């Protein structure tokens, strides 16, 4: 079109100005990928800047989040609520234009990115969500159908999580997923060729992807042809476009343009290369007009059509429409545990099994729930009775088989949650939370209510040994902001954790589950579980000490309490299913629950002592890796027996109160 | 050979017996991969069971660690110090035959495995080490030359870390690395085809691997031919062998054989299929004899030749020989900081820059040091002046360019450390420790002295925003057993951390570094840094409170101390560079250092409060994700200013002492 070149230059010039003004940012890819971004928005991407959360919009994931200046410039000229002042505030505290794209901060930003590779895996999740929604509700293409575009660089493709996600995308034939790889010849430290020489196209074709190569990333017509062709593929498409990093800079093609501002002089030089002669932060009307005509009007029309289609759909499918409305406004959570589940108090049962029953119940209550495990469904008990596997032939299936790809699993779930209209969960052995910690962080950072089910939660894993026994993962998880971490002690507490997890709307939840059977506690409390901690077994008269525990250690503490009472030692047992919530309670509540002074508390937990120290100096913890052997023997070796608890409590009680 | 079939059956029968006896274990792959393992040991692998730590031995990594029963059976018949009683004690507490292979526990086990994918990446590290040692010392092929074999299943190939490592292996042309992929058609949950349908050979060829397909994993001659061919490749080789999981079981080919014992009946059935009719745990002499002749004698001869070659080498290259001997016996650590570095106390400097100088010094002192970064060498300051990149053309290069592959980076370093003869380090932004936490755990579990350099250690990262600002990673790292985690406050403390890290022999160390400049402290102490914590700025008379801090917050605390003193408030400042070491000191020392009672302590650290809680209830921490903006503004927003510290200390001092 007439102003193609001017528009591309506007994106580039604004990016230069923003980064120069902030004295911070990454010009490299922002400059070289501008033609692609412009082509995509002006010719293909359907979205309405006035309704940035529209469920049917095409998604655009900037996996290479460091190119944020380009994205913000584009959103600005495309008519999103990103003003010139916002651009001038690039990377400033509280601005709409933070260093890396942040979901929820900037209209038009479809996900947080920056941690490399995870943009791609989140895009895979979005593409799954799109196909699933269309299959879940009858004749709903007009409501949900869209493309998912993702732009990445070498870094994203080198990261393991993208390899996992790419394999999954091919296996699931996500043909409306289009990944553009900006082969700009440079990474942060130097030429890409230092570390990256593979045949990318061949690798992706080996996985089952469609591959298109555009040899000139400045060639808008070639990019458009590639995008057009990709949209008609029956498998996901990778478009490789060859570019020069920092296009226009005197240092173009080198890593010098990757992460440092060009500065005024080189900035002027680059603008000359583009033929751009406007002052900083000035964009001619032709650019806005072009974007209005090529992008905005198209989006507005599409949105209006969607509104009509939705009204028609309601008439034809009132029931489905209700479900859709509920899920889009998070009202679906009201269906969780309408009838509270009942448990047999006499039955010892592993909390992973209890979790299995609860998950099946929630799946019935939430038809829009989709999730699965990383090849441990049978162990973590995420199998859904009568559940259908999600596959190209069964897009309506609610069971995701992620394969042995934990990181992609969690990140795909983030993508599903970002998409909207669905709720999601995933399951893993707790020790392998290590493999996807970076994705859990992204759930928390993006306020996504993903539910993580983690079983085999301690040295009680037994024979599989230290590689499979989590000891430090509880500290790792509890230390993540905005993440609820429940370690329930029995069925009642597990159900409470489930309710909290599946009714949350602005944070993820981890539910930590035992492999081994645990007894049902006499006085476990559904309501108090979500207070974080509570008295689960009170003293007879006055507590001589308080024992705090979570999960399988609560029943151990109660056993010790009984034994001690026979000797006239009267203690309180506190169950602490969610330590952080408890720590956020009023001090008065905490004091009431804990009863004893700090010197007279013992915290028992089969993990490293970081969390427990918050409430007690006397901690019985596992401050070493575990061992292979029958679970009971491993626990005995590590000191988790009634005898040892009794002995430790005796010491706590006998010791004179002292201030350190 | 005559007894090939009998030997294979012996491995299978023993595996069945071990797993049945333990009532726990994974028969699936143990049964189907036995022919490969036998072929490899009897015809190719050169190792001497009497010297399992021999530096020149061929390495065998069982990446699919759950097939441990097969490995132990093989080691037993091959003459390693793994007795029949050890086999009978499979998966029992304290046995030589734990659930998954554990380095240091079983002679002949070259690394710990089980966490999938990491066996492959560790094998890549071993292969790098082999080529590097041969290039490092002149004419040393006879001393170091060997192959690295690795056996994996679908799971390992699906994991992202193996994709990263495979790309690196191809780029580095590690032609003596031979990876065997047991395509046994099943994973834990079901058929492999549920999640894995790619063209594996094509994917690896796209990376630059040699690929060989053996369609019958029971065909010893075909396996031998493939292994022989692989040994002559000029790139790493992937051998895919098609097998049936749980070969011989009535459930062969299905996931039922993956993780559950066959039981006596099915065990008998399988043994019939093999034509094996010996009682449980009985192996005929022919098997031992065959292994003695085909494997042991070959290894013993090779070892004897190596001893001779070593003697001859000493005569010819006395200097290199001394270096080699020192490095093999860990005496190389005596060279670290022979002359202690001096620092300019007047110069503000980022600890990452100080780290850069120290690393260059250590590289000069330790010629056997090899390491690098995941594309952030210029930011984390791991650049080595005049350093040569390790590459196919420069195997002597000591600078590893890992690419944007953090997980493989750390795991490759584990492989290098496992190999012996070398010391290693790697660098990353601290927030991306999330991406390789699982490998750090493996360093700690295997007692490997890998050094992790992590910079950009707090919200002071500034503009890059919350995705790049670590807040919870300090808790994640400190909670890992057997890992030293230093967060030095200035040059003196950084040097002390370096000395500790590079003289350690049985544990890994993390050194956490600032992006921003910090002042040099008047009384920072080299010696006391390794005590974990110490008084860095004493009170004038009697401490009214004690402020504890680490890293960049120490100077903040000292500033506040000065201000408070002007108002007559006399406090102590404690620097806490390594919290866990401090917590392991005698209580008496801890008390002396801390001075004030618990109620009168304030712990300041720009991270989530898990660690700090160990010593104080009053904590100034970051209990939320960070924000994008200039560093000073972000820190102010989060409360890390002298004013705020002064204000908090005032409150601590003013508050009456109370127990809770």
HADDOCK unambig.tbl for C-alpha pairs under 7 A between the chains (distance, minus, plus):
assign (segid A and resid 91 and name CA) (segid B and resid 463 and name CA) 5.33 0.50 0.50
assign (segid A and resid 91 and name CA) (segid B and resid 628 and name CA) 5.72 0.50 0.50
assign (segid A and resid 91 and name CA) (segid B and resid 629 and name CA) 5.20 0.50 0.50
assign (segid A and resid 92 and name CA) (segid B and resid 628 and name CA) 6.34 0.50 0.50
assign (segid A and resid 92 and name CA) (segid B and resid 629 and name CA) 4.26 0.50 0.50
assign (segid A and resid 92 and name CA) (segid B and resid 630 and name CA) 6.53 0.50 0.50
assign (segid A and resid 93 and name CA) (segid B and resid 627 and name CA) 6.89 0.50 0.50
assign (segid A and resid 93 and name CA) (segid B and resid 628 and name CA) 5.69 0.50 0.50
assign (segid A and resid 93 and name CA) (segid B and resid 629 and name CA) 4.26 0.50 0.50
assign (segid A and resid 93 and name CA) (segid B and resid 634 and name CA) 6.93 0.50 0.50
assign (segid A and resid 98 and name CA) (segid B and resid 465 and name CA) 6.69 0.50 0.50
assign (segid A and resid 98 and name CA) (segid B and resid 628 and name CA) 5.28 0.50 0.50
assign (segid A and resid 99 and name CA) (segid B and resid 463 and name CA) 5.44 0.50 0.50
assign (segid A and resid 99 and name CA) (segid B and resid 464 and name CA) 4.55 0.50 0.50
assign (segid A and resid 99 and name CA) (segid B and resid 465 and name CA) 5.57 0.50 0.50
assign (segid A and resid 99 and name CA) (segid B and resid 628 and name CA) 5.70 0.50 0.50
assign (segid A and resid 100 and name CA) (segid B and resid 464 and name CA) 6.27 0.50 0.50
assign (segid A and resid 100 and name CA) (segid B and resid 465 and name CA) 6.59 0.50 0.50
assign (segid A and resid 114 and name CA) (segid B and resid 467 and name CA) 6.33 0.50 0.50
assign (segid A and resid 115 and name CA) (segid B and resid 467 and name CA) 6.55 0.50 0.50
assign (segid A and resid 155 and name CA) (segid B and resid 404 and name CA) 5.32 0.50 0.50
assign (segid A and resid 158 and name CA) (segid B and resid 164 and name CA) 6.43 0.50 0.50
assign (segid A and resid 158 and name CA) (segid B and resid 404 and name CA) 5.71 0.50 0.50
assign (segid A and resid 158 and name CA) (segid B and resid 405 and name CA) 6.09 0.50 0.50
assign (segid A and resid 159 and name CA) (segid B and resid 164 and name CA) 6.55 0.50 0.50
assign (segid A and resid 159 and name CA) (segid B and resid 404 and name CA) 6.08 0.50 0.50
assign (segid A and resid 159 and name CA) (segid B and resid 405 and name CA) 5.30 0.50 0.50
assign (segid A and resid 160 and name CA) (segid B and resid 160 and name CA) 3.60 0.50 0.50
assign (segid A and resid 160 and name CA) (segid B and resid 161 and name CA) 5.38 0.50 0.50
assign (segid A and resid 160 and name CA) (segid B and resid 163 and name CA) 5.92 0.50 0.50
assign (segid A and resid 160 and name CA) (segid B and resid 164 and name CA) 5.50 0.50 0.50
assign (segid A and resid 161 and name CA) (segid B and resid 160 and name CA) 5.39 0.50 0.50
assign (segid A and resid 163 and name CA) (segid B and resid 160 and name CA) 5.93 0.50 0.50
assign (segid A and resid 163 and name CA) (segid B and resid 163 and name CA) 6.64 0.50 0.50
assign (segid A and resid 164 and name CA) (segid B and resid 158 and name CA) 6.45 0.50 0.50
assign (segid A and resid 164 and name CA) (segid B and resid 159 and name CA) 6.56 0.50 0.50
assign (segid A and resid 164 and name CA) (segid B and resid 160 and name CA) 5.51 0.50 0.50
assign (segid A and resid 171 and name CA) (segid B and resid 195 and name CA) 6.84 0.50 0.50
assign (segid A and resid 171 and name CA) (segid B and resid 197 and name CA) 6.57 0.50 0.50
assign (segid A and resid 188 and name CA) (segid B and resid 375 and name CA) 5.96 0.50 0.50
assign (segid A and resid 188 and name CA) (segid B and resid 376 and name CA) 6.56 0.50 0.50
assign (segid A and resid 189 and name CA) (segid B and resid 375 and name CA) 5.31 0.50 0.50
assign (segid A and resid 189 and name CA) (segid B and resid 376 and name CA) 6.11 0.50 0.50
assign (segid A and resid 189 and name CA) (segid B and resid 377 and name CA) 6.46 0.50 0.50
assign (segid A and resid 189 and name CA) (segid B and resid 378 and name CA) 6.21 0.50 0.50
assign (segid A and resid 195 and name CA) (segid B and resid 171 and name CA) 6.82 0.50 0.50
assign (segid A and resid 195 and name CA) (segid B and resid 401 and name CA) 6.45 0.50 0.50
assign (segid A and resid 195 and name CA) (segid B and resid 402 and name CA) 6.66 0.50 0.50
assign (segid A and resid 195 and name CA) (segid B and resid 403 and name CA) 5.10 0.50 0.50
assign (segid A and resid 197 and name CA) (segid B and resid 171 and name CA) 6.53 0.50 0.50
assign (segid A and resid 198 and name CA) (segid B and resid 206 and name CA) 5.92 0.50 0.50
assign (segid A and resid 198 and name CA) (segid B and resid 207 and name CA) 4.55 0.50 0.50
assign (segid A and resid 198 and name CA) (segid B and resid 208 and name CA) 6.53 0.50 0.50
assign (segid A and resid 199 and name CA) (segid B and resid 206 and name CA) 4.98 0.50 0.50
assign (segid A and resid 199 and name CA) (segid B and resid 207 and name CA) 6.24 0.50 0.50
assign (segid A and resid 202 and name CA) (segid B and resid 203 and name CA) 6.94 0.50 0.50
assign (segid A and resid 202 and name CA) (segid B and resid 206 and name CA) 5.40 0.50 0.50
assign (segid A and resid 203 and name CA) (segid B and resid 202 and name CA) 6.95 0.50 0.50
assign (segid A and resid 203 and name CA) (segid B and resid 203 and name CA) 4.67 0.50 0.50
assign (segid A and resid 203 and name CA) (segid B and resid 206 and name CA) 5.15 0.50 0.50
assign (segid A and resid 206 and name CA) (segid B and resid 198 and name CA) 5.92 0.50 0.50
assign (segid A and resid 206 and name CA) (segid B and resid 199 and name CA) 4.98 0.50 0.50
assign (segid A and resid 206 and name CA) (segid B and resid 202 and name CA) 5.42 0.50 0.50
assign (segid A and resid 206 and name CA) (segid B and resid 203 and name CA) 5.15 0.50 0.50
assign (segid A and resid 207 and name CA) (segid B and resid 198 and name CA) 4.56 0.50 0.50
assign (segid A and resid 207 and name CA) (segid B and resid 199 and name CA) 6.25 0.50 0.50
assign (segid A and resid 208 and name CA) (segid B and resid 198 and name CA) 6.52 0.50 0.50
assign (segid A and resid 375 and name CA) (segid B and resid 188 and name CA) 5.98 0.50 0.50
assign (segid A and resid 375 and name CA) (segid B and resid 189 and name CA) 5.33 0.50 0.50
assign (segid A and resid 376 and name CA) (segid B and resid 188 and name CA) 6.57 0.50 0.50
assign (segid A and resid 376 and name CA) (segid B and resid 189 and name CA) 6.13 0.50 0.50
assign (segid A and resid 377 and name CA) (segid B and resid 189 and name CA) 6.50 0.50 0.50
assign (segid A and resid 378 and name CA) (segid B and resid 189 and name CA) 6.24 0.50 0.50
assign (segid A and resid 401 and name CA) (segid B and resid 195 and name CA) 6.46 0.50 0.50
assign (segid A and resid 402 and name CA) (segid B and resid 195 and name CA) 6.66 0.50 0.50
assign (segid A and resid 403 and name CA) (segid B and resid 195 and name CA) 5.08 0.50 0.50
assign (segid A and resid 404 and name CA) (segid B and resid 155 and name CA) 5.33 0.50 0.50
assign (segid A and resid 404 and name CA) (segid B and resid 158 and name CA) 5.71 0.50 0.50
assign (segid A and resid 404 and name CA) (segid B and resid 159 and name CA) 6.09 0.50 0.50
assign (segid A and resid 405 and name CA) (segid B and resid 158 and name CA) 6.11 0.50 0.50
assign (segid A and resid 405 and name CA) (segid B and resid 159 and name CA) 5.31 0.50 0.50
assign (segid A and resid 434 and name CA) (segid B and resid 437 and name CA) 5.87 0.50 0.50
assign (segid A and resid 434 and name CA) (segid B and resid 438 and name CA) 5.08 0.50 0.50
assign (segid A and resid 435 and name CA) (segid B and resid 438 and name CA) 5.95 0.50 0.50
assign (segid A and resid 437 and name CA) (segid B and resid 434 and name CA) 5.87 0.50 0.50
assign (segid A and resid 438 and name CA) (segid B and resid 434 and name CA) 5.08 0.50 0.50
assign (segid A and resid 438 and name CA) (segid B and resid 435 and name CA) 5.93 0.50 0.50
assign (segid A and resid 463 and name CA) (segid B and resid 91 and name CA) 5.34 0.50 0.50
assign (segid A and resid 463 and name CA) (segid B and resid 99 and name CA) 5.45 0.50 0.50
assign (segid A and resid 464 and name CA) (segid B and resid 99 and name CA) 4.56 0.50 0.50
assign (segid A and resid 464 and name CA) (segid B and resid 100 and name CA) 6.27 0.50 0.50
assign (segid A and resid 465 and name CA) (segid B and resid 98 and name CA) 6.70 0.50 0.50
assign (segid A and resid 465 and name CA) (segid B and resid 99 and name CA) 5.58 0.50 0.50
assign (segid A and resid 465 and name CA) (segid B and resid 100 and name CA) 6.59 0.50 0.50
assign (segid A and resid 467 and name CA) (segid B and resid 114 and name CA) 6.34 0.50 0.50
assign (segid A and resid 467 and name CA) (segid B and resid 115 and name CA) 6.55 0.50 0.50
assign (segid A and resid 472 and name CA) (segid B and resid 479 and name CA) 5.36 0.50 0.50
assign (segid A and resid 472 and name CA) (segid B and resid 480 and name CA) 5.65 0.50 0.50
assign (segid A and resid 475 and name CA) (segid B and resid 475 and name CA) 6.75 0.50 0.50
assign (segid A and resid 475 and name CA) (segid B and resid 476 and name CA) 6.42 0.50 0.50
assign (segid A and resid 475 and name CA) (segid B and resid 479 and name CA) 6.45 0.50 0.50
assign (segid A and resid 476 and name CA) (segid B and resid 475 and name CA) 6.44 0.50 0.50
assign (segid A and resid 476 and name CA) (segid B and resid 476 and name CA) 4.45 0.50 0.50
assign (segid A and resid 479 and name CA) (segid B and resid 472 and name CA) 5.37 0.50 0.50
assign (segid A and resid 479 and name CA) (segid B and resid 475 and name CA) 6.46 0.50 0.50
assign (segid A and resid 479 and name CA) (segid B and resid 608 and name CA) 5.97 0.50 0.50
assign (segid A and resid 479 and name CA) (segid B and resid 610 and name CA) 6.62 0.50 0.50
assign (segid A and resid 480 and name CA) (segid B and resid 472 and name CA) 5.66 0.50 0.50
assign (segid A and resid 481 and name CA) (segid B and resid 623 and name CA) 6.15 0.50 0.50
assign (segid A and resid 481 and name CA) (segid B and resid 624 and name CA) 5.03 0.50 0.50
assign (segid A and resid 481 and name CA) (segid B and resid 625 and name CA) 6.41 0.50 0.50
assign (segid A and resid 597 and name CA) (segid B and resid 659 and name CA) 6.36 0.50 0.50
assign (segid A and resid 597 and name CA) (segid B and resid 660 and name CA) 6.13 0.50 0.50
assign (segid A and resid 598 and name CA) (segid B and resid 660 and name CA) 6.50 0.50 0.50
assign (segid A and resid 608 and name CA) (segid B and resid 479 and name CA) 5.97 0.50 0.50
assign (segid A and resid 610 and name CA) (segid B and resid 479 and name CA) 6.61 0.50 0.50
assign (segid A and resid 610 and name CA) (segid B and resid 610 and name CA) 5.42 0.50 0.50
assign (segid A and resid 610 and name CA) (segid B and resid 611 and name CA) 5.81 0.50 0.50
assign (segid A and resid 611 and name CA) (segid B and resid 610 and name CA) 5.80 0.50 0.50
assign (segid A and resid 613 and name CA) (segid B and resid 613 and name CA) 5.80 0.50 0.50
assign (segid A and resid 613 and name CA) (segid B and resid 614 and name CA) 4.78 0.50 0.50
assign (segid A and resid 614 and name CA) (segid B and resid 613 and name CA) 4.78 0.50 0.50
assign (segid A and resid 614 and name CA) (segid B and resid 614 and name CA) 6.32 0.50 0.50
assign (segid A and resid 623 and name CA) (segid B and resid 481 and name CA) 6.13 0.50 0.50
assign (segid A and resid 624 and name CA) (segid B and resid 481 and name CA) 5.02 0.50 0.50
assign (segid A and resid 625 and name CA) (segid B and resid 445 and name CA) 6.99 0.50 0.50
assign (segid A and resid 625 and name CA) (segid B and resid 481 and name CA) 6.41 0.50 0.50
assign (segid A and resid 627 and name CA) (segid B and resid 93 and name CA) 6.89 0.50 0.50
assign (segid A and resid 628 and name CA) (segid B and resid 91 and name CA) 5.71 0.50 0.50
assign (segid A and resid 628 and name CA) (segid B and resid 92 and name CA) 6.33 0.50 0.50
assign (segid A and resid 628 and name CA) (segid B and resid 93 and name CA) 5.69 0.50 0.50
assign (segid A and resid 628 and name CA) (segid B and resid 98 and name CA) 5.29 0.50 0.50
assign (segid A and resid 628 and name CA) (segid B and resid 99 and name CA) 5.70 0.50 0.50
assign (segid A and resid 629 and name CA) (segid B and resid 91 and name CA) 5.21 0.50 0.50
assign (segid A and resid 629 and name CA) (segid B and resid 92 and name CA) 4.23 0.50 0.50
assign (segid A and resid 629 and name CA) (segid B and resid 93 and name CA) 4.26 0.50 0.50
assign (segid A and resid 630 and name CA) (segid B and resid 92 and name CA) 6.55 0.50 0.50
assign (segid A and resid 634 and name CA) (segid B and resid 93 and name CA) 6.94 0.50 0.50
assign (segid A and resid 659 and name CA) (segid B and resid 597 and name CA) 6.27 0.50 0.50
assign (segid A and resid 660 and name CA) (segid B and resid 597 and name CA) 5.83 0.50 0.50
assign (segid A and resid 660 and name CA) (segid B and resid 598 and name CA) 6.41 0.50 0.50
